[in-house]
Amino acid sequence: MTRNDFRLLHRLRVRWAEVDMQKIVFNGHYLMYFDTAMADYWRALALPYEQTMHALGGDLYVKKASVEYHASARYDDQLDVGLKCQRIGNSSIQFVGGIFCGDQLLITGELIYVYANPATQTSLPVPESLRAIFQGFEVGEAMTTCQVGAWDVLQASAQAVRTDVFVGEQGIAPEDEWDAADATAVHAVLSNRYGVPLGTARLLQPEAGVAQMGRMAVTRLMRGSGFGHQLLEALVQAALARGDTEVRLHAQRSAEGFYKRQGFEPYGEPFDEVGIPHIEMRRSLV
């Protein structure tokens, strides 16, 4: 087993509280590491777990969890936890895992889940749609689609995400979130394979050759999986297609690092917008 066997690798550092009197990671924590990586696996599938299970009418229950120890991890080691969906039966799903420190394999593991009725905990067939998503991910298929278009086409999906993130999570007043610019903007909506919207952004043109990007939002459970990058690049391509030479945006200061990694640079002094610290950022397209 090597790192290359896994499409999903979750990185973590060993914390002091996870080391035992032998100065190595206590054996039981490796199962926690696999479980932590499983949350990343669901993000990589673009599936918010609870919402997805509720929609499908079932849930997953652990039937078996086994760990084999080859070497020990120590305090502050940087580990990569790999998970792969190995087999899907009628009602069971088998995952295999490996925990690596660099290229050294420390731990191998197996997790078997049973898909079941949450009320009776009796097994159910794994839905074909979910089976296809697992299988598609493991062979490298995309888990999301990004649609770019007008407000009258994407309004319902974009509103759902922005209401969740800006109004519900950040406490922005609804009257400050919605404006007339939505009607003329180019919008992007990122959705998973079930058509559930996970992120959105919009593009205005305040002056010739300038694109103004805004209302960028990704739902909380899906952050950190590259979905913001997909949205941003979809709108950059839209700006290029209409001949814009520069993209500008008002970034929340907490997201400034993200935009810097996407090629944007700060411009001017920080300012408040709807009570949240912002800074203007710009990216040349020429």
N, C-alpha and C positions, 0 to 999 in steps of 0.2 A: 504494500500500500504506500503510495506517495501523494504529495500535495496535488499533483496533476490529475489525480483520480476524482477531484471534487470541483464542481463548478461554484459551489458555495463555500467560502472560507470566512469564518468570523474571527476577528482579531481581538484579543484581550490581554491584560497584564495580570499576573498573579498578585493578589493583595496579601498584606501581612496576616490578616485574619484567616486566610485559607491555608496557612502553613502550620504543621503540627510540631510536636516536640522533637521529631527527627529532622526538622528544618527542611522538610519537603511538603508538597501539597498533600493534605489529608485525602485519603482515597475516595471518600464519598463526594468530594467537590467536583470530581471529573464528570459525574452525572449532571451536576448543575451546569458545568461548562457546555455539555452537549445540549441541555435544555435551553440555555441562553442562545446558543447558535440556532436552535430551532425557530426562535422568534425572528432571527435574521432570514432564515429560509423562507418563512411566510412573507416577509417583506419583499424578498427577491421574486416571489411568485406574484407580487402586487396584490396580495389578498389580505385584507384586514381580517384576522382570524375569527373573532367573535361574530362580526357582521356576516361573514361568509358562511359559517356554520349555521347561524340562525336562518339565513336564506335557503340553505340546502335542507334544513330540517333534521340534521344529525349532529354528531359531535365525535371527537376522537378520544379514545381512552387507551392508556398505556397497558399493554398486555405483557410485555417483557422488556427489561432493560438490563443489558449485560455489559461489563467492562473488562478488558484484558490489559494488564499493566506490563509495559516493556521497559520503561525508564521513568524517572521522576522529574517533575517540574519543581522549581524552587522560587523563592520570593523574588518578585519583580521580573521574572521571565516573561518575555513576550511570546504568546502562544497563538497559533492559528488552529481553529476548530473546524474541521471539514465535515459536511453532511451530504449524503447522497441518497435519493430514493432508489432503492435497489430492486424492489419487487412490490407489485400490487396484486393481491389476491382478490377473492370475491368481496370480502369485508375487511381484510387486513392490509396494512401498509408497512413494509419493512424499510427502515433506514439503516445504513451503515455509516460509521463515523471514524475519524482519525484526529488525534490531537498532536500537533507538531510544534517543536521548538526549532526554528530554522527549518532545515530539511530532515531533522531527526524525528522519527515517529516515536512518540512517548506512549500513547494510549490508543487502542482500538475499541470500538463499541458497536452495539446493535440495539436498536429501538424498534419495537413492533407495536403498532397501534391498531386498534379495532374501531372501525366506524360503526356507530350504534345510535339507537333512539335515545335521546337524553332523558326522556321520561321513564323508560323501562330498562335502559341500558342493555337492551337486546340488540344483537348485531343486525346491520343493514348492508346491502350491497353498496360499495363505493360508487358514488355518482359518476357516470361516464364523463361528464364535463370536468370534474375534479381529477379524474384519472388522466384525462388528456392534458390537463395543465401540468401535472407532475411529470408526465412523460415528455411533454414539449420542453419544459425547462431543462431537463437533463440532457437533451440533445441540442440545446443551444437556441431554441426558438425565443422570440421576443414575447414578453409577458404583458406588454402594454401597447396601446395605439394612441397616437396623438392626432387629433382632428383640429384643423385650423379653418376658421370660417367666421361668418357674421353672427351678430348677437341673436337674431331671430332664429337661428339654427341651434346655437349652443347655449342659449340663455339658461335653460333649466339646469343643465349640468354645471355651468360656471357659477350660477347662483348658489347651488348646493354646497360647493366647496368654499366659496367666499363667505357664506353665512356661517359655516362651521368654523372656519379659521379666524376671520376678522371680527365677526360679530360675536360668535359664541366664545371663542378662545381668547381673543385679545380685547374684547369689550368695546369695540368701536361701535358707535351709534349707527343704526341702520341708515339714518338720513345722511350720514357722512360717507357711507360705503357706496351707495348707489347714486349715479349721476347721469346726465344726458350724454356723456362721452361714450358710454357703453354702446349706444345705438350706432355710432359711426366707427368704432374701433374694430380691429382685427383681433379675434379671440383664439386662444388655444386651450384645448381641454385634453388632459391625459386620462385614459380610462383603462381598467383592467379587462380581462377576457370575459367577465360577466357584464361588462358595460357600466361598471360602477365608476363614477368620476373620482379621481384621486388628486388632481391638481389642475390649476388654471392660471392664465395670465392674459394680458391684453396689450395691444400695440396701437398707439395713436401716431399722428403725424402733425405736430404743432407748427412746423414750418417745412418748406421744401428741402428734401434731402435728409431730414432728421426724423428718426423714429423715437418715440417716447414709450418705453415699456413700463408697465405697472400692474398692480393687483395680482402680483405673483404669489401663489399660495399652493402648498401641498399639505394634505391632511396629516395630522400629527403622527399617526402610527406608520405612515409611509415615508417619513423623512429619513434621509441618510442613505437612500438607495439609488441616487442618481436621477430621480424623477424631475427634480428642479432643473437639472442640466438639460434634460430632454425638452422640457417646455421652453426654456430660454433659447435653445438652438433652433427650435421650430419657428419661433418668432423672428430670430435673426435671419433665417432663410427667407421669411416673408418680407422682411425689410430689404434684404438684398434684391429680391425679385422685383420690387417696385422702385429700385434705384436709390435707396437711402445710403448715405455714406457714414452715418454715425448713429449709434443707439445711446440714448440717455435714460436714466431711471433715478427714482428717489428710493434709496435703499434704507431699510431699517438698520440701525447701527449693529444690531445683533446678527444681521445677515451680511455685513460688509465683507467678511472674509470669504463667504461663498461667492460673491460677485467678483472679488479680486481674482479668485481661481478661474473665473470664466472670462478673464481678460478685461474687466472694467477697472477704471482708476478713479479715485475720489476727485471731486471738483468743487472748489469753494469751501465754505464753512458749514459745520453741522447746523441743523435747524429742527424745530418741532413740527410735526404734522399730525393732526388729530391726537395730540398729547403724547406722541411716540417719537423719540429721537431718530432723525433721518440724516442722510447725507446724499448729495447728488453724485452720481457716478456716470462715467462715459466710456464708450468703447468704439474705436474707429473701425469702420468696415472696409477701408481702402488700404 
